[in-house]
């Protein structure tokens, strides 16, 4: 999959950007009345998946230092 550090950093940047965009969309949907709850749940689920993938990439990029 992704092995090159630059590729990992690029992907991490893309995921963080999408995560921020989803934040904005979710807030706007919540402010609207009535809100499509199913669509909102799907967006929140996607946001959580992005968060997990971001954490995974960060762990690959930052080596564990056991001191």
N, CA, C and O atoms as a GROMACS GRO file, in nm:
protein
  268
    1UNK      N    1   0.085  -0.118   0.000
    1UNK     CA    2   0.000   0.000   0.000
    1UNK      C    3   0.089   0.124   0.000
    1UNK      O    4   0.169   0.142  -0.092
    2UNK      N    5   0.077   0.208   0.100
    2UNK     CA    6   0.159   0.328   0.107
    2UNK      C    7   0.285   0.297   0.187
    2UNK      O    8   0.277   0.257   0.303
    3UNK      N    9   0.400   0.316   0.126
    3UNK     CA   10   0.525   0.290   0.198
    3UNK      C   11   0.614   0.412   0.203
    3UNK      O   12   0.688   0.431   0.299
    4UNK      N   13   0.606   0.495   0.103
    4UNK     CA   14   0.689   0.614   0.095
    4UNK      C   15   0.640   0.718   0.196
    4UNK      O   16   0.520   0.746   0.205
    5UNK      N   17   0.733   0.776   0.270
    5UNK     CA   18   0.698   0.875   0.374
    5UNK      C   19   0.622   0.994   0.316
    5UNK      O   20   0.526   1.043   0.376
    6UNK      N   21   0.665   1.042   0.200
    6UNK     CA   22   0.596   1.155   0.136
    6UNK      C   23   0.452   1.118   0.099
    6UNK      O   24   0.362   1.200   0.114
    7UNK      N   25   0.433   0.997   0.052
    7UNK     CA   26   0.298   0.951   0.019
    7UNK      C   27   0.210   0.943   0.144
    7UNK      O   28   0.093   0.980   0.141
    8UNK      N   29   0.269   0.895   0.252
    8UNK     CA   30   0.195   0.888   0.378
    8UNK      C   31   0.156   1.026   0.428
    8UNK      O   32   0.044   1.048   0.474
    9UNK      N   33   0.250   1.120   0.417
    9UNK     CA   34   0.222   1.257   0.461
    9UNK      C   35   0.114   1.322   0.374
    9UNK      O   36   0.026   1.392   0.425
   10UNK      N   37   0.120   1.297   0.244
   10UNK     CA   38   0.020   1.350   0.153
   10UNK      C   39  -0.119   1.294   0.186
   10UNK      O   40  -0.217   1.368   0.192
   11UNK      N   41  -0.124   1.164   0.209
   11UNK     CA   42  -0.251   1.099   0.242
   11UNK      C   43  -0.304   1.151   0.375
   11UNK      O   44  -0.424   1.175   0.389
   12UNK      N   45  -0.217   1.170   0.472
   12UNK     CA   46  -0.255   1.222   0.603
   12UNK      C   47  -0.315   1.362   0.588
   12UNK      O   48  -0.417   1.394   0.650
   13UNK      N   49  -0.253   1.445   0.506
   13UNK     CA   50  -0.304   1.579   0.481
   13UNK      C   51  -0.444   1.574   0.418
   13UNK      O   52  -0.533   1.649   0.456
   14UNK      N   53  -0.462   1.485   0.320
   14UNK     CA   54  -0.592   1.469   0.255
   14UNK      C   55  -0.699   1.427   0.354
   14UNK      O   56  -0.810   1.480   0.354
   15UNK      N   57  -0.666   1.330   0.439
   15UNK     CA   58  -0.762   1.281   0.537
   15UNK      C   59  -0.800   1.388   0.639
   15UNK      O   60  -0.916   1.403   0.674
   16UNK      N   61  -0.701   1.464   0.685
   16UNK     CA   62  -0.729   1.571   0.780
   16UNK      C   63  -0.818   1.678   0.717
   16UNK      O   64  -0.908   1.730   0.782
   17UNK      N   65  -0.794   1.708   0.591
   17UNK     CA   66  -0.876   1.806   0.520
   17UNK      C   67  -1.020   1.757   0.507
   17UNK      O   68  -1.114   1.833   0.532
   18UNK      N   69  -1.037   1.633   0.468
   18UNK     CA   70  -1.172   1.576   0.456
   18UNK      C   71  -1.241   1.573   0.592
   18UNK      O   72  -1.361   1.600   0.601
   19UNK      N   73  -1.168   1.542   0.697
   19UNK     CA   74  -1.223   1.538   0.833
   19UNK      C   75  -1.275   1.677   0.872
   19UNK      O   76  -1.384   1.690   0.926
   20UNK      N   77  -1.196   1.781   0.844
   20UNK     CA   78  -1.239   1.919   0.873
   20UNK      C   79  -1.362   1.956   0.791
   20UNK      O   80  -1.455   2.019   0.842
   21UNK      N   81  -1.363   1.918   0.664
   21UNK     CA   82  -1.478   1.948   0.578
   21UNK      C   83  -1.605   1.881   0.631
   21UNK      O   84  -1.712   1.941   0.630
   22UNK      N   85  -1.591   1.758   0.676
   22UNK     CA   86  -1.707   1.688   0.732
   22UNK      C   87  -1.757   1.758   0.857
   22UNK      O   88  -1.878   1.766   0.879
   23UNK      N   89  -1.666   1.809   0.939
   23UNK     CA   90  -1.706   1.888   1.056
   23UNK      C   91  -1.798   2.002   1.016
   23UNK      O   92  -1.903   2.023   1.077
   24UNK      N   93  -1.758   2.075   0.914
   24UNK     CA   94  -1.835   2.189   0.867
   24UNK      C   95  -1.973   2.145   0.817
   24UNK      O   96  -2.074   2.206   0.851
   25UNK      N   97  -1.976   2.041   0.738
   25UNK     CA   98  -2.102   1.991   0.682
   25UNK      C   99  -2.194   1.944   0.794
   25UNK      O  100  -2.314   1.973   0.792
   26UNK      N  101  -2.140   1.872   0.890
   26UNK     CA  102  -2.222   1.820   1.001
   26UNK      C  103  -2.281   1.935   1.082
   26UNK      O  104  -2.399   1.931   1.116
   27UNK      N  105  -2.202   2.035   1.112
   27UNK     CA  106  -2.252   2.150   1.189
   27UNK      C  107  -2.365   2.219   1.113
   27UNK      O  108  -2.466   2.255   1.172
   28UNK      N  109  -2.347   2.238   0.984
   28UNK     CA  110  -2.451   2.304   0.903
   28UNK      C  111  -2.579   2.220   0.898
   28UNK      O  112  -2.689   2.275   0.904
   29UNK      N  113  -2.565   2.090   0.886
   29UNK     CA  114  -2.683   2.004   0.884
   29UNK      C  115  -2.758   2.009   1.016
   29UNK      O  116  -2.882   2.012   1.018
   30UNK      N  117  -2.685   2.011   1.127
   30UNK     CA  118  -2.747   2.016   1.258
   30UNK      C  119  -2.822   2.148   1.277
   30UNK      O  120  -2.928   2.151   1.341
   31UNK      N  121  -2.768   2.256   1.222
   31UNK     CA  122  -2.831   2.387   1.237
   31UNK      C  123  -2.960   2.398   1.155
   31UNK      O  124  -3.046   2.481   1.186
   32UNK      N  125  -2.973   2.317   1.051
   32UNK     CA  126  -3.093   2.320   0.969
   32UNK      C  127  -3.204   2.242   1.038
   32UNK      O  128  -3.179   2.147   1.112
   33UNK      N  129  -3.325   2.284   1.013
   33UNK     CA  130  -3.440   2.210   1.066
   33UNK      C  131  -3.533   2.180   0.949
   33UNK      O  132  -3.559   2.272   0.871
   34UNK      N  133  -3.584   2.064   0.934
   34UNK     CA  134  -3.546   1.940   1.000
   34UNK      C  135  -3.419   1.880   0.940
   34UNK      O  136  -3.383   1.910   0.826
   35UNK      N  137  -3.354   1.798   1.016
   35UNK     CA  138  -3.229   1.736   0.974
   35UNK      C  139  -3.254   1.593   0.931
   35UNK      O  140  -3.328   1.519   0.996
   36UNK      N  141  -3.192   1.553   0.821
   36UNK     CA  142  -3.198   1.415   0.774
   36UNK      C  143  -3.106   1.332   0.864
   36UNK      O  144  -2.984   1.332   0.845
   37UNK      N  145  -3.164   1.263   0.959
   37UNK     CA  146  -3.086   1.190   1.060
   37UNK      C  147  -3.001   1.078   1.000
   37UNK      O  148  -2.890   1.054   1.047
   38UNK      N  149  -3.052   1.011   0.899
   38UNK     CA  150  -2.976   0.902   0.837
   38UNK      C  151  -2.852   0.957   0.768
   38UNK      O  152  -2.742   0.902   0.781
   39UNK      N  153  -2.870   1.066   0.695
   39UNK     CA  154  -2.755   1.130   0.628
   39UNK      C  155  -2.654   1.179   0.731
   39UNK      O  156  -2.533   1.163   0.713
   40UNK      N  157  -2.702   1.237   0.838
   40UNK     CA  158  -2.616   1.287   0.945
   40UNK      C  159  -2.537   1.172   1.009
   40UNK      O  160  -2.417   1.186   1.034
   41UNK      N  161  -2.603   1.060   1.034
   41UNK     CA  162  -2.535   0.944   1.093
   41UNK      C  163  -2.427   0.891   1.000
   41UNK      O  164  -2.320   0.852   1.045
   42UNK      N  165  -2.455   0.889   0.871
   42UNK     CA  166  -2.355   0.841   0.774
   42UNK      C  167  -2.233   0.932   0.771
   42UNK      O  168  -2.119   0.885   0.762
   43UNK      N  169  -2.257   1.064   0.777
   43UNK     CA  170  -2.146   1.158   0.778
   43UNK      C  171  -2.062   1.141   0.905
   43UNK      O  172  -1.939   1.146   0.900
   44UNK      N  173  -2.128   1.122   1.018
   44UNK     CA  174  -2.055   1.104   1.143
   44UNK      C  175  -1.975   0.974   1.141
   44UNK      O  176  -1.863   0.968   1.192
   45UNK      N  177  -2.033   0.870   1.083
   45UNK     CA  178  -1.961   0.743   1.074
   45UNK      C  179  -1.838   0.758   0.984
   45UNK      O  180  -1.731   0.706   1.017
   46UNK      N  181  -1.852   0.829   0.873
   46UNK     CA  182  -1.739   0.853   0.784
   46UNK      C  183  -1.630   0.932   0.856
   46UNK      O  184  -1.511   0.906   0.840
   47UNK      N  185  -1.674   1.029   0.937
   47UNK     CA  186  -1.579   1.111   1.013
   47UNK      C  187  -1.501   1.024   1.112
   47UNK      O  188  -1.380   1.042   1.128
   48UNK      N  189  -1.568   0.931   1.178
   48UNK     CA  190  -1.499   0.840   1.271
   48UNK      C  191  -1.401   0.749   1.198
   48UNK      O  192  -1.291   0.722   1.248
   49UNK      N  193  -1.440   0.701   1.081
   49UNK     CA  194  -1.349   0.617   1.002
   49UNK      C  195  -1.225   0.696   0.961
   49UNK      O  196  -1.114   0.644   0.963
   50UNK      N  197  -1.246   0.822   0.924
   50UNK     CA  198  -1.132   0.907   0.889
   50UNK      C  199  -1.041   0.927   1.010
   50UNK      O  200  -0.918   0.923   0.997
   51UNK      N  201  -1.100   0.948   1.126
   51UNK     CA  202  -1.022   0.967   1.248
   51UNK      C  203  -0.935   0.844   1.276
   51UNK      O  204  -0.818   0.857   1.312
   52UNK      N  205  -0.992   0.727   1.258
   52UNK     CA  206  -0.916   0.603   1.279
   52UNK      C  207  -0.802   0.590   1.178
   52UNK      O  208  -0.691   0.551   1.215
   53UNK      N  209  -0.830   0.624   1.052
   53UNK     CA  210  -0.725   0.613   0.951
   53UNK      C  211  -0.614   0.717   0.975
   53UNK      O  212  -0.497   0.689   0.953
   54UNK      N  213  -0.653   0.836   1.020
   54UNK     CA  214  -0.555   0.940   1.054
   54UNK      C  215  -0.465   0.892   1.167
   54UNK      O  216  -0.343   0.907   1.161
   55UNK      N  217  -0.525   0.833   1.270
   55UNK     CA  218  -0.446   0.782   1.383
   55UNK      C  219  -0.352   0.672   1.338
   55UNK      O  220  -0.237   0.667   1.382
   56UNK      N  221  -0.397   0.584   1.250
   56UNK     CA  222  -0.314   0.475   1.200
   56UNK      C  223  -0.193   0.530   1.123
   56UNK      O  224  -0.080   0.485   1.142
   57UNK      N  225  -0.219   0.629   1.036
   57UNK     CA  226  -0.110   0.689   0.960
   57UNK      C  227  -0.012   0.763   1.050
   57UNK      O  228   0.109   0.754   1.031
   58UNK      N  229  -0.064   0.835   1.148
   58UNK     CA  230   0.024   0.905   1.242
   58UNK      C  231   0.113   0.806   1.316
   58UNK      O  232   0.231   0.834   1.339
   59UNK      N  233   0.058   0.693   1.355
   59UNK     CA  234   0.138   0.591   1.423
   59UNK      C  235   0.245   0.533   1.333
   59UNK      O  236   0.353   0.496   1.381
   60UNK      N  237   0.218   0.523   1.203
   60UNK     CA  238   0.319   0.473   1.109
   60UNK      C  239   0.430   0.575   1.088
   60UNK      O  240   0.545   0.538   1.067
   61UNK      N  241   0.394   0.703   1.093
   61UNK     CA  242   0.491   0.809   1.068
   61UNK      C  243   0.575   0.844   1.188
   61UNK      O  244   0.689   0.888   1.174
   62UNK      N  245   0.519   0.825   1.307
   62UNK     CA  246   0.590   0.861   1.429
   62UNK      C  247   0.636   0.731   1.496
   62UNK      O  248   0.554   0.656   1.549
   63UNK      N  249   0.765   0.703   1.492
   63UNK     CA  250   0.813   0.578   1.551
   63UNK      C  251   0.797   0.577   1.702
   63UNK      O  252   0.805   0.681   1.768
   64UNK      N  253   0.775   0.459   1.755
   64UNK     CA  254   0.766   0.443   1.901
   64UNK      C  255   0.905   0.450   1.960
   64UNK      O  256   0.994   0.373   1.922
   65UNK      N  257   0.925   0.543   2.052
   65UNK     CA  258   1.052   0.555   2.124
   65UNK      C  259   1.036   0.495   2.262
   65UNK      O  260   0.965   0.550   2.347
   66UNK      N  261   1.100   0.385   2.284
   66UNK     CA  262   1.096   0.323   2.416
   66UNK      C  263   1.222   0.365   2.488
   66UNK      O  264   1.334   0.327   2.452
   67UNK      N  265   1.201   0.446   2.592
   67UNK     CA  266   1.317   0.499   2.665
   67UNK      C  267   1.330   0.433   2.799
   67UNK      O  268   1.421   0.464   2.875
   0.00000   0.00000   0.00000
